[in-house]
Amino acid sequence: MIDRFPEAFAAAAAHARAEYPKESCGLIVAGVYQPAANLADDPMNDFVLDPAVINPLLFAGAMRTVDAIVHSHPGGPHWPSKADMEGQIQTDLPWAIIPLDEDRTYKPLVWGASTPIPPMIGREFVHGVTDCYSLIRDCFRLGADALAAQGVTNAWPFIPIELEEIPREDSWWAGDADLYSGNFARMGFVVVKMPDVRPGDVFLTKIRSEKFNHGGLLVGNDLILHHLPARLSRREPAGLWGRQAGLWIRYEGPTDA
């Protein structure tokens, strides 16, 4: 999207710099950036789009002409907050974050809705966008044919399946949230014993945590696919991670109960 609308993102970056240290916000509509006033009570840490900008689009039924909702993150972070993820899901539009500090304006981060799924192998780790849960979700979203086309695996057993996106804070496992244990059963996963695991199964493990805070997938040929912070997503031999896994789960589909 950044390559499609370079002038719009350049204008959004200029707006973010002009509003610093407050958060800027605006829309890209038909390829043109439209700045908006930030009406949040705490504009240093939040944004609320001016209704005078967004309401005409709502009343005209023209939200599908909106290419992206854009806001800045002065001083970071370079990834979405839980509130950002909730807003993106609610609007069902691509969202973009422009991170900046006193001296530098960084490359925008765009995610959600029609944003293309990045390759499964070699993607950079970004919380909430390309993290370990995102890798699991994206594998299910792509399905067998697309994963084979990428050279990830020829053993994936599922057609494309849309798993739920789950808004989450960075380091959610340090608080009350429980991304994995709290959601997978509801989404149709069941526990399987390690001797019975097969391609498409998900492993969960604990890394310096009392909760399962990392997950990956068995993709066949004794390989797993996973994504750790500060590393590119990759395939690795299944042995070590299979032994460290505290739980294996398999998708069987949600129940009516």
N, C-alpha and C positions, 0 to 999 in steps of 0.2 A: 504493500500500500504506500509506503514511503516513496518508492520509485515511481508510483503512479501519480502522486500528488506532491512533487518536490516543492513547488512554490507555496502550496498550502501549509506544509509542515515548516517551511522556512518562516512563513508569517506567524505561525503558532509559536515557534521558538523565539521570535522577536517579541511577541506579546508576553511570553513567559519572562523574558529578560526585563521588559519594561515594568512588570508587576512585582518582580522579586523585591523583598523576600516573601510576598504573599503568593498564594497559589493563583495562577491564571486559569481560565477555562474558556471554552468556545466549541464551535462545531465546524466540521468540514462538510459543506453542503454543495453537491454537484461539483466537487473538486476545488472549492474556494473556501478559505478559512474565514469564519465569522466570529470575531471576538465577542465575548459576553462579560458583563459585570459579574463578579463573584459576590454573592449575597450571603455567604456563610457568616455565622456569628463569630467564628474563629478562622478568618481567611488565611492565617499562617499555616493552618494544619488541615483545612477542609475546603471544599468548594460546593457552592449551590448555584446552578445556572440561572441567570436572569430569565424569569418567565416571559419577558418581552421578546426574548430571542426564540425560545423554544415553543411557546404557545401557538404562534401563527402556523408553525409546521404541524403541530398536533391538530389544530382546528381544520387545517387544509387537508388532513390525511396524508401529509407529505413526508412522514418520517422515513419512508424508504428512500427518499432522496438524500438522506443524511449518510455520509460516508463514514464518519467517525465522530465520537465525542472525545475532546482533548482537554487534559488539564496538566498542570505542572506539579512537580515534587521538588520544591526548593530545599536544598540540603539533602535530598534523597527521601526515601530509598528509590532504587532503580527498578522496583517491582511493585505490583499492585498490593494494596491493603485488602483486608477482608471486605471493607466497605466498597472499595473499587470493584472487587469481583462481584459483589451483590448488585451494584449498580449496572454493571455490564450485563449480567444475566437478566435483570429486570427490563432493560431497554432493548435487549437482543440486537445490539449494534456493536461494531468494533469500537473499542476504547483505545486511547493512546495516552501515554504518560511522557512528559518531557522532563527528565531529571536535570537539575542544574545546581550549581553552587555560586559562590561569589565571583569566580573567575571563568568557569567553563559551563557550556551548555552541551549536554550529551545527546547521543542518538536517541530519537523517540523509541519507545516500546509500544508496539501495537498488538492487541490480542482480542480474541473473542469473535463470536458470530461467524462471518464469512472469511475470517482470516485463514489463510492456508495452513495446513498442518505441516510443521517442519519435519525433516527426515528423522527417522527413528534412531539412527546411529550417527553420532558426532554432533548432536545438538548441545548448545550451551545451557547450563543450569540457570534458570530464573524462577524464583519462587512464584508459585501460582500460575505460571505460564508454561514453563518447561522444567518441571521438577519430577520427582519419582512418581507421584500419582498421575501427573499429566502424561507421562510415558505409558503407564498402564492404560489410562483412558484412551489415549490416541491409538494404541495398538488395537483396542477393541473397536474404535471408530473406523479404522482403516479396513480391517478384515483380511481374510486370507489372500485374496488376489493382489491387493496393494502391498501387503507385507512381502509377498514373494517377488513382486516387481522391484521393490527396493533392495532385494537380496538379504532381507532380515531372516526369513525362514520359509521353507516350503511345507512346514508341518503344522501351521496354525489351523485350528479346527473350526473357526467361527466365520460366518459372514459378518459384515459390519454391524456392530452393536453400539448403541449410544448410551454409555454410562453417564450418570449424573455428574455435573460439575459441582464441586463442593467448595464454597468460599472458605478461605482459611487464612489465618495470620501466619506470618513467618514464625518459626519455632513454636507452633501451636502445641506441641507435645509438652512444653514447659508449663502450660496452664491447664485449664479444665477441659479443653477440647480433645477429642479422640477421633481423628480422621478415619483411621482404618477400622479398628474394632467397632466403632460406633456406627458405621455406615454400610459395610460390605454385605452383611446378612440381609439388610433391607433391600439392597440392590440385586439380590439373587445369587450370592455366593454361598457355598457350603464348605465346611472343613473336610479335607481329605488327608489320609495318612501318607506320610512321606514315601513309603514303598510303592504307593499307587499313583504317584504324580505322573502327569503326562503333559505334552506341549499345550500351552494355553492356560496352565495353572499359574497362580500368583503365589509368590512367597512373601512373607512378612517377617521382619526381624527388628530387633531393638539395638539402636546405636547410641550409647551413652544416655539411655532413657529407660524409664520403667514401662513405657508404652511402646507398642509397635509403631515406629516412626519412619520406616523405610520399607519399600516394596519393590518387587521386580517380577519378571515373567520367565517361565521356562519356555524356550522357543524351539527346542529339539536339538539333536546331535550333541546332547550333554552340554548345552550352552544356556545361560540365562542372559536376559537383557535387563539392564537397570540404569539408574542415573543418580549419582551421588553429588552433593554440593562441591563446587570448585573443580568438577571433572566433566568431561564430555560424556554423553550417554554412550554405552558400549555393551558388547557381548563379552562374556567371560565364562570360563569353565564353571559348570554347575556345582562341582564337588564342594568347594569351600563354602559357597553361599547356601547350598543345600544343607550342609551340616550346621550352619549358623541360623538357619531359618527356625523361628519359633512356631510358625504356623504356615500351612499350605491351604489355599482355598481355590475352589473351582466355580466357574460361572455355570449356573443351571437355569437362570432366568428368575425374575421375581414371581412370588406366589400371590395368590389372591387374598391370603390371610392378612 
